[in-house]
């Protein structure tokens, strides 16, 4: 199998964010990442110029239309869907994808925070993990989509044609997690015990197979979306 070449648009939402594990996966798969700050750039690229669109997480709610960049980013996702550009949505991005396809977003109380094995109907597509879970809202799988992984609390992965929405964070690396934990603990959003548990898991990503599982998931998304040939 040879890989297609091209660029993938990655949308981030804070100074703490990075593509994480995607940074090593993309060049090995023949792609360049064009990472953009959707929350600060006044205009975003046309997704038709890219092989795929990946939308990462955010502390904001996809339901908050008072934030202009969320409205603008929803339009980018809709444009990608309308022009058959494959979309991978992660956490906030998964919710935004589900919303754009007609799914509903609601509060997940209490939030799911920590390293957890999930229930997967297709471990060849989505390994059971453990994965990093860190979210306060959840999506419903849009009509026409197929739920393929979940916890007892909510869906965690769905596919819809070439698109995939995830609630967990396969992009997480130890350094990326450290920055998230430090910021959240500093503003009082994490208890000391939650901080310790997250960092203990982040030191080795809870399981030696975690980085390989992430690369496997990204590759299966790319294969399903027709990006590998």
Backbone bond lengths (Angstrom), bond angles and torsions (degrees), N, CA, C in turn:
res aa  C-N    CA-C-N  psi(-1)  N-CA   C-N-CA  omega(-1)  CA-C   N-CA-C  phi
1 X - - - 1.472 - - 1.521 109.71 -
2 X 1.292 117.80 130.44 1.458 122.22 172.51 1.508 109.08 -106.37
3 X 1.309 116.57 160.38 1.456 119.95 -176.77 1.513 110.94 -105.76
4 X 1.337 113.94 148.80 1.452 118.96 173.08 1.523 108.52 -73.49
5 X 1.314 116.67 155.45 1.456 119.87 176.00 1.510 108.78 -106.15
6 X 1.316 115.62 160.82 1.447 119.74 179.16 1.510 110.53 148.66
7 X 1.326 115.46 -170.77 1.461 122.29 -177.55 1.517 110.36 -116.65
8 X 1.311 115.01 148.63 1.463 123.49 175.29 1.523 107.61 -117.77
9 X 1.309 116.29 127.63 1.461 121.89 177.42 1.524 109.40 -82.80
10 X 1.333 116.70 125.42 1.464 122.44 178.15 1.519 108.25 -117.42
11 X 1.322 116.77 124.61 1.460 121.48 -179.65 1.523 110.04 -103.98
12 X 1.346 115.45 123.13 1.459 123.51 179.35 1.532 108.71 -111.44
13 X 1.361 115.46 168.90 1.456 117.59 -171.77 1.520 114.72 -137.99
14 X 1.324 118.01 12.11 1.460 120.50 173.91 1.516 109.37 -163.80
15 X 1.328 114.81 166.13 1.460 120.06 179.03 1.527 111.65 -67.81
16 X 1.324 117.53 -17.77 1.459 121.23 -179.29 1.523 112.60 -82.89
17 X 1.324 116.93 -13.61 1.457 119.82 -171.07 1.522 112.07 -86.60
18 X 1.318 114.06 153.75 1.460 122.31 170.76 1.517 107.10 -152.97
19 X 1.327 118.33 165.16 1.465 119.57 177.28 1.525 113.89 -66.06
20 X 1.333 118.18 -11.14 1.457 120.97 174.50 1.516 112.66 58.68
21 X 1.328 116.09 -126.15 1.464 121.51 -176.66 1.518 112.77 -62.37
22 X 1.320 117.69 -19.69 1.464 120.32 177.06 1.522 111.82 -65.54
23 X 1.341 117.18 -24.26 1.459 120.87 -175.69 1.522 112.16 -66.89
24 X 1.324 117.33 -31.75 1.463 119.47 176.33 1.520 111.52 -88.94
25 X 1.341 117.19 -30.21 1.465 119.96 -178.84 1.532 111.73 -69.71
26 X 1.315 117.86 -43.35 1.470 121.34 -170.84 1.532 113.19 -59.58
27 X 1.341 119.89 -54.05 1.473 117.72 -177.67 1.526 112.48 -64.65
28 X 1.328 117.06 -31.53 1.465 119.51 177.60 1.517 111.53 -67.40
29 X 1.337 116.49 -20.45 1.464 121.63 -179.72 1.525 112.60 -103.31
30 X 1.334 116.45 7.09 1.462 120.31 175.22 1.507 114.69 88.27
31 X 1.347 118.16 20.47 1.451 121.22 -176.88 1.521 111.85 -124.40
32 X 1.327 114.48 152.12 1.457 122.05 172.03 1.522 107.95 -108.58
33 X 1.330 116.81 136.40 1.454 120.83 177.37 1.525 110.31 -91.44
34 X 1.323 116.63 131.27 1.457 123.07 171.85 1.520 106.52 -108.56
35 X 1.337 116.93 93.38 1.463 122.23 -174.89 1.522 110.01 -88.90
36 X 1.311 116.83 125.50 1.465 122.99 -177.27 1.522 110.46 -125.97
37 X 1.349 115.89 148.93 1.463 122.15 175.77 1.535 108.53 -90.30
38 X 1.328 115.92 100.48 1.461 119.89 -178.98 1.521 112.03 -66.93
39 X 1.331 117.30 -23.62 1.467 120.06 -176.65 1.525 113.02 -83.35
40 X 1.334 117.76 -13.12 1.467 119.16 -177.73 1.522 114.03 -123.40
41 X 1.324 118.67 -25.56 1.461 119.79 -179.29 1.531 109.94 -75.45
42 X 1.321 117.79 130.71 1.464 120.16 -176.55 1.522 113.56 -68.39
43 X 1.322 117.08 -24.53 1.461 121.18 178.67 1.520 108.40 -141.86
44 X 1.315 115.90 142.17 1.457 121.36 -179.09 1.522 109.82 -109.46
45 X 1.334 117.65 153.47 1.462 120.60 -178.66 1.522 112.29 -63.53
46 X 1.311 115.28 160.05 1.454 122.37 173.81 1.529 107.87 -73.67
47 X 1.338 118.40 120.95 1.466 119.32 -177.29 1.522 113.59 -62.48
48 X 1.338 117.83 -17.57 1.465 120.47 178.96 1.521 112.15 -67.24
49 X 1.339 116.94 -13.78 1.458 121.26 179.44 1.527 112.00 -83.58
50 X 1.334 116.62 0.48 1.460 121.26 -173.25 1.526 111.58 -125.50
51 X 1.328 114.56 158.92 1.463 120.37 177.00 1.519 111.67 -73.74
52 X 1.343 116.97 -27.98 1.468 121.39 -179.11 1.516 108.60 -162.31
53 X 1.328 114.87 165.30 1.464 123.38 176.67 1.520 107.98 -123.53
54 X 1.336 116.55 129.89 1.462 122.04 175.27 1.520 107.73 -121.10
55 X 1.335 116.66 125.69 1.462 122.51 -179.77 1.530 108.08 -112.94
56 X 1.333 115.86 123.29 1.454 121.66 -175.90 1.536 111.72 -91.37
57 X 1.327 116.12 -169.20 1.455 122.05 -173.91 1.520 113.69 -83.33
58 X 1.326 115.28 173.12 1.462 122.44 178.23 1.523 109.13 -160.59
59 X 1.335 116.12 153.50 1.461 120.05 173.66 1.520 110.91 -79.30
60 X 1.330 117.70 -11.30 1.460 121.31 -179.56 1.527 110.59 -83.91
61 X 1.333 115.16 166.23 1.460 121.93 179.55 1.520 110.48 -98.33
62 X 1.319 117.32 134.80 1.468 120.13 177.07 1.521 111.11 -64.68
63 X 1.338 117.32 -14.39 1.469 120.55 -179.43 1.527 112.72 -85.20
64 X 1.323 117.03 -5.49 1.463 120.57 -173.81 1.519 110.83 -89.74
65 X 1.309 116.83 87.36 1.465 121.07 -179.64 1.526 112.73 -76.18
66 X 1.340 117.55 -1.47 1.460 119.77 174.16 1.525 110.98 -75.63
67 X 1.323 117.35 -11.99 1.464 121.70 177.65 1.525 107.53 -96.46
68 X 1.319 118.26 111.18 1.477 120.32 -172.49 1.519 114.01 -58.64
69 X 1.341 118.10 -36.66 1.465 117.48 -175.50 1.525 112.16 -68.96
70 X 1.329 117.75 -24.77 1.467 119.57 176.85 1.521 109.76 -68.45
71 X 1.319 117.13 -43.19 1.469 121.30 176.79 1.522 110.00 -61.33
72 X 1.329 116.39 -44.01 1.466 121.11 -179.30 1.534 110.64 -64.92
73 X 1.310 116.31 -41.14 1.462 119.55 -179.28 1.527 111.58 -69.37
74 X 1.319 117.03 -35.78 1.459 119.79 175.85 1.526 110.76 -59.44
75 X 1.320 115.76 -36.38 1.464 120.07 177.86 1.532 111.46 -67.11
76 X 1.329 117.56 -35.54 1.458 121.26 177.36 1.522 110.19 -65.62
77 X 1.329 116.28 -43.56 1.470 120.40 177.87 1.525 109.83 -62.56
78 X 1.329 117.17 -44.16 1.459 120.59 179.09 1.526 110.87 -61.53
79 X 1.334 117.25 -38.80 1.465 120.63 178.69 1.520 110.46 -65.55
80 X 1.330 117.10 -40.52 1.468 120.10 177.48 1.521 110.39 -61.91
81 X 1.325 116.74 -45.21 1.464 120.38 179.64 1.527 110.31 -62.64
82 X 1.317 116.43 -41.50 1.453 120.52 -177.31 1.509 113.91 -67.56
83 X 1.332 116.70 -21.51 1.466 120.85 -178.14 1.524 111.61 -114.66
84 X 1.344 116.33 18.68 1.473 121.85 174.46 1.520 112.69 59.63
85 X 1.320 117.55 33.46 1.464 121.53 171.46 1.532 107.31 -87.45
86 X 1.321 119.33 118.91 1.464 120.62 -176.39 1.532 111.82 -58.94
87 X 1.330 115.65 137.19 1.467 122.21 -178.67 1.527 109.09 -119.68
88 X 1.335 115.72 131.26 1.455 122.42 168.96 1.511 107.19 -114.23
89 X 1.330 117.06 115.83 1.453 121.97 179.71 1.513 110.39 -107.10
90 X 1.326 117.12 131.08 1.458 123.01 -176.96 1.524 109.51 -119.91
91 X 1.326 117.41 120.02 1.462 125.61 -179.97 1.530 109.53 57.21
92 X 1.346 119.99 -109.22 1.469 121.10 173.97 1.522 110.01 -51.14
93 X 1.326 116.33 -41.57 1.462 120.29 -179.97 1.512 112.53 -65.25
94 X 1.327 117.36 -37.07 1.459 120.63 175.95 1.509 111.67 -65.75
95 X 1.336 115.71 -38.16 1.467 119.98 177.03 1.524 110.79 -67.19
96 X 1.333 116.55 -40.64 1.463 119.98 179.89 1.529 110.60 -65.10
97 X 1.328 116.31 -39.86 1.461 120.31 176.87 1.525 110.69 -64.11
98 X 1.329 117.08 -47.71 1.463 120.53 179.07 1.524 110.50 -59.06
99 X 1.324 116.77 -43.33 1.467 121.36 -179.95 1.526 110.81 -62.08
100 X 1.332 116.45 -43.87 1.462 120.28 -179.14 1.524 112.11 -64.19
101 X 1.335 116.45 -25.77 1.464 121.65 -179.91 1.532 112.44 -93.97
102 X 1.337 117.70 3.07 1.455 120.93 176.72 1.507 115.40 103.91
103 X 1.344 118.06 3.08 1.459 120.87 176.35 1.520 111.34 -75.37
104 X 1.334 115.60 168.80 1.467 121.26 -179.63 1.523 109.72 -109.67
105 X 1.328 115.41 148.24 1.457 122.66 178.09 1.531 107.83 -116.61
106 X 1.330 116.25 134.20 1.465 120.71 179.65 1.516 109.44 -144.15
107 X 1.329 115.74 167.72 1.461 120.54 179.75 1.526 110.26 -68.72
108 X 1.316 115.36 145.33 1.461 122.47 173.65 1.524 106.14 -113.65
109 X 1.326 115.91 99.95 1.465 121.00 -174.65 1.528 110.82 -121.44
110 X 1.343 116.37 126.86 1.465 126.92 -5.59 1.527 110.56 -70.89
111 X 1.312 117.11 161.96 1.466 119.25 179.41 1.525 111.63 -61.89
112 X 1.326 115.87 154.84 1.460 121.19 171.45 1.529 107.68 -92.62
113 X 1.324 115.99 116.97 1.459 121.42 -179.17 1.523 108.56 -137.71
114 X 1.327 117.04 118.89 1.457 120.42 177.18 1.514 111.78 141.73
115 X 1.328 115.30 -179.69 1.461 122.57 179.63 1.511 108.95 -92.74
116 X 1.318 117.07 126.98 1.460 120.07 -173.04 1.525 111.38 -148.45
117 X 1.314 115.84 142.34 1.462 121.53 168.31 1.516 107.56 -77.64
118 X 1.327 116.99 136.02 1.451 121.20 179.22 1.528 109.41 -109.02
119 X 1.319 115.94 163.78 1.464 121.33 176.85 1.525 108.68 -88.35
120 X 1.313 117.22 119.68 1.457 121.52 -177.66 1.521 110.26 -118.10
121 X 1.331 116.10 132.01 1.465 121.11 175.21 1.519 111.43 -82.54
122 X 1.329 116.75 -14.53 1.465 121.74 -175.33 1.520 108.25 -142.98
123 X 1.334 116.64 81.12 1.466 119.92 -176.67 1.528 112.06 -68.52
124 X 1.336 117.16 -17.21 1.463 119.50 174.10 1.522 110.64 -70.48
125 X 1.323 116.88 -25.97 1.459 121.72 177.27 1.524 110.53 -94.75
126 X 1.330 116.69 -51.19 1.457 122.78 -177.75 1.520 108.58 -125.85
127 X 1.330 119.12 98.02 1.460 120.76 175.83 1.530 110.80 -56.57
128 X 1.322 116.75 154.57 1.466 121.07 -175.76 1.524 112.95 -71.01
129 X 1.309 117.56 -15.33 1.460 119.99 176.97 1.519 112.93 104.55
130 X 1.349 117.06 -147.30 1.461 127.90 11.08 1.528 113.72 -71.26
131 X 1.341 113.79 148.78 1.456 123.03 178.15 1.528 109.65 -117.47
132 X 1.335 115.61 160.61 1.451 120.31 173.50 1.519 109.57 -81.49
133 X 1.340 116.80 121.80 1.465 123.61 174.68 1.518 107.63 -107.92
134 X 1.334 116.34 130.45 1.466 120.29 178.90 1.521 108.05 -159.97
135 X 1.330 116.79 88.72 1.467 119.55 -176.96 1.517 111.01 -155.97
136 X 1.330 115.24 150.00 1.463 123.44 179.24 1.528 112.13 -110.75
137 X 1.326 117.22 -7.84 1.463 121.63 176.99 1.527 108.66 -129.40
138 X 1.321 115.67 168.12 1.461 120.51 -177.30 1.518 109.17 -145.25
139 X 1.330 115.24 157.48 1.465 120.07 179.41 1.521 110.49 -110.05
140 X 1.334 115.16 157.95 1.458 120.84 164.04 1.522 106.96 -98.58
141 X 1.319 115.84 151.35 1.457 120.24 179.90 1.526 108.20 -73.74
142 X 1.329 118.55 125.61 1.471 120.28 -177.81 1.521 111.77 -65.85
143 X 1.325 115.91 152.08 1.458 121.13 176.58 1.520 109.22 -56.49
144 X 1.327 115.65 132.71 1.452 120.54 -176.77 1.509 113.23 94.83
145 X 1.332 117.13 -13.56 1.456 121.62 176.31 1.520 110.40 -91.32
146 X 1.314 116.03 167.81 1.458 122.14 179.35 1.519 109.64 -125.87
147 X 1.332 116.01 118.95 1.463 120.75 175.54 1.525 109.27 -73.32
148 X 1.333 116.43 130.04 1.465 118.37 -179.32 1.527 113.02 -124.12
149 X 1.343 118.94 -5.23 1.461 120.07 176.42 1.520 109.27 -157.54
150 X 1.341 115.05 154.72 1.463 119.67 -174.52 1.522 110.55 -164.14
151 X 1.329 115.80 166.93 1.451 123.25 161.29 1.521 106.66 -113.68
152 X 1.326 116.69 -177.31 1.462 119.59 176.82 1.521 111.39 -65.70
153 X 1.338 117.24 -18.29 1.450 120.96 -174.45 1.524 114.02 -91.57
154 X 1.347 117.19 -33.73 1.460 118.53 -173.56 1.523 111.18 -171.16
155 X 1.340 117.68 165.47 1.461 120.80 172.49 1.531 110.58 -62.83
156 X 1.321 115.71 147.63 1.466 119.67 177.79 1.516 113.53 -124.82
157 X 1.319 118.17 -9.08 1.466 119.40 175.70 1.524 108.83 -158.10
158 X 1.331 114.96 137.87 1.457 120.36 172.74 1.518 109.05 -143.19
159 X 1.311 115.29 156.52 1.463 121.35 173.23 1.525 108.08 -120.97
160 X 1.317 114.60 149.07 1.461 122.22 179.46 1.518 105.49 -147.40
161 X 1.329 116.98 99.48 1.457 119.54 -172.88 1.515 109.46 58.23
162 X 1.342 117.99 -128.34 1.467 120.28 -179.97 1.524 113.46 -82.57
163 X 1.324 117.98 -0.94 1.458 122.40 -172.51 1.525 111.03 -96.61
164 X 1.345 115.57 153.40 1.456 120.80 177.84 1.522 109.92 -139.83
165 X 1.334 116.37 132.87 1.456 121.96 175.66 1.512 109.91 -114.63
166 X 1.326 116.71 133.48 1.460 123.21 -179.61 1.521 109.46 -124.46
167 X 1.338 116.17 145.98 1.454 119.72 173.86 1.527 111.23 -98.73
168 X 1.321 117.57 -25.82 1.472 121.45 179.54 1.532 110.21 -87.57
169 X 1.330 116.24 -178.47 1.464 121.96 -171.96 1.527 111.89 -118.91
170 X 1.341 118.90 84.76 1.462 119.30 177.46 1.524 113.12 -71.12
171 X 1.327 117.14 -19.16 1.473 120.52 -177.91 1.523 112.61 -76.49
172 X 1.354 117.56 -10.14 1.461 121.33 -173.38 1.526 112.04 -61.83
173 X 1.317 115.83 131.89 1.450 123.78 169.71 1.525 107.07 -118.80
174 X 1.322 116.75 167.81 1.461 119.64 -178.90 1.522 111.29 -60.32
175 X 1.333 117.65 -42.25 1.467 120.13 -178.78 1.520 111.84 -69.96
176 X 1.318 117.17 -38.48 1.459 120.53 177.88 1.525 110.22 -65.26
177 X 1.327 116.50 -43.10 1.456 120.30 178.57 1.524 110.92 -62.32
178 X 1.324 117.15 -40.98 1.470 120.58 179.51 1.521 111.29 -56.64
179 X 1.330 116.71 -42.36 1.468 119.83 -179.36 1.519 110.91 -67.67
180 X 1.334 117.33 -40.66 1.468 120.03 178.29 1.526 111.38 -63.85
181 X 1.321 116.10 -44.69 1.467 120.93 -177.35 1.522 110.40 -65.10
182 X 1.323 117.18 -43.90 1.464 120.28 -179.60 1.521 110.97 -61.12
183 X 1.334 116.92 -43.50 1.461 120.38 179.93 1.529 111.24 -65.49
184 X 1.341 117.05 -46.31 1.465 120.67 -177.43 1.521 111.38 -67.21
185 X 1.331 117.48 -40.03 1.459 120.58 178.71 1.522 110.34 -66.88
186 X 1.317 117.02 -36.97 1.453 121.18 -179.82 1.507 113.77 -64.16
187 X 1.333 116.85 -31.01 1.473 119.50 178.97 1.527 112.18 -98.36
188 X 1.336 116.72 11.49 1.454 120.93 174.77 1.506 115.37 78.90
189 X 1.341 116.90 17.50 1.463 120.46 -178.50 1.530 112.78 -88.51
190 X 1.336 116.90 -7.45 1.459 121.31 177.37 1.522 109.26 -130.18
191 X 1.326 117.08 139.82 1.453 120.70 171.99 1.525 109.01 -76.83
192 X 1.310 116.10 166.97 1.463 120.15 178.01 1.521 111.12 -61.20
193 X 1.339 116.68 -38.42 1.467 119.57 -178.58 1.529 110.93 -70.19
194 X 1.341 117.34 -38.97 1.468 120.27 176.28 1.527 110.40 -63.60
195 X 1.324 116.27 -41.67 1.466 120.66 178.52 1.519 110.68 -59.99
196 X 1.333 116.38 -47.35 1.461 120.43 -178.31 1.522 111.22 -63.34
197 X 1.342 116.79 -41.63 1.463 119.97 -178.96 1.521 111.82 -66.11
198 X 1.327 116.56 -42.36 1.466 119.97 179.61 1.521 111.30 -63.73
199 X 1.337 116.60 -43.23 1.451 119.83 -178.04 1.532 111.58 -71.35
200 X 1.318 116.97 -33.96 1.467 119.44 177.00 1.517 110.02 -62.59
201 X 1.325 116.67 -40.58 1.457 120.21 176.67 1.508 111.93 -71.37
202 X 1.336 116.59 -34.82 1.451 120.10 -177.98 1.508 114.21 -71.00
203 X 1.338 116.62 -22.71 1.458 119.09 -178.05 1.522 111.49 -59.97
204 X 1.322 116.14 -36.78 1.477 119.77 177.40 1.519 110.79 -128.87
205 X 1.362 116.11 18.93 1.470 122.68 -175.32 1.524 110.90 53.57
206 X 1.338 114.18 32.87 1.464 124.62 172.89 1.519 113.60 67.78
207 X 1.297 117.99 -29.08 1.464 120.62 179.30 1.516 108.04 -148.47
208 X 1.332 117.97 137.67 1.476 119.09 179.89 1.525 112.95 -56.88
209 X 1.322 117.54 -24.18 1.466 120.18 -177.04 1.524 112.97 -81.88
210 X 1.342 118.73 -6.60 1.464 120.20 -172.53 1.528 113.73 -58.42
211 X 1.335 120.51 -48.23 1.469 118.48 178.75 1.526 112.37 -61.21
212 X 1.333 116.78 -38.33 1.461 119.97 177.30 1.516 111.85 -66.37
213 X 1.331 116.60 -38.29 1.465 120.13 177.40 1.524 110.71 -62.19
214 X 1.341 116.64 -40.63 1.463 120.21 179.71 1.523 110.57 -64.18
215 X 1.327 116.84 -46.78 1.467 120.06 179.39 1.523 110.40 -62.23
216 X 1.340 116.27 -38.31 1.468 119.93 178.47 1.519 110.54 -63.49
217 X 1.336 117.21 -44.16 1.468 120.67 -179.98 1.522 110.88 -62.50
218 X 1.334 117.29 -45.46 1.467 119.88 179.71 1.529 110.98 -61.18
219 X 1.325 116.04 -40.37 1.464 119.89 -179.89 1.520 111.37 -66.61
220 X 1.333 117.63 -39.84 1.461 119.92 179.09 1.519 110.95 -67.95
221 X 1.351 117.62 -36.92 1.465 119.74 173.39 1.524 109.87 -59.72
222 X 1.334 116.25 -48.59 1.463 121.11 -178.09 1.523 111.01 -61.83
223 X 1.312 116.83 -40.92 1.462 120.48 179.60 1.521 111.08 -65.78
224 X 1.322 116.44 -45.47 1.476 121.01 179.71 1.526 110.49 -62.63
225 X 1.340 116.08 -34.71 1.460 120.76 -177.56 1.526 112.46 -82.23
226 X 1.332 117.32 -2.43 1.452 119.92 179.22 1.520 113.39 79.46
227 X 1.327 117.28 20.85 1.448 120.22 -179.24 1.529 111.81 -86.02
228 X 1.322 118.04 -18.23 1.452 122.16 178.54 1.516 108.82 -108.30
229 X 1.307 116.50 132.39 1.455 118.97 179.69 1.536 110.44 -153.22
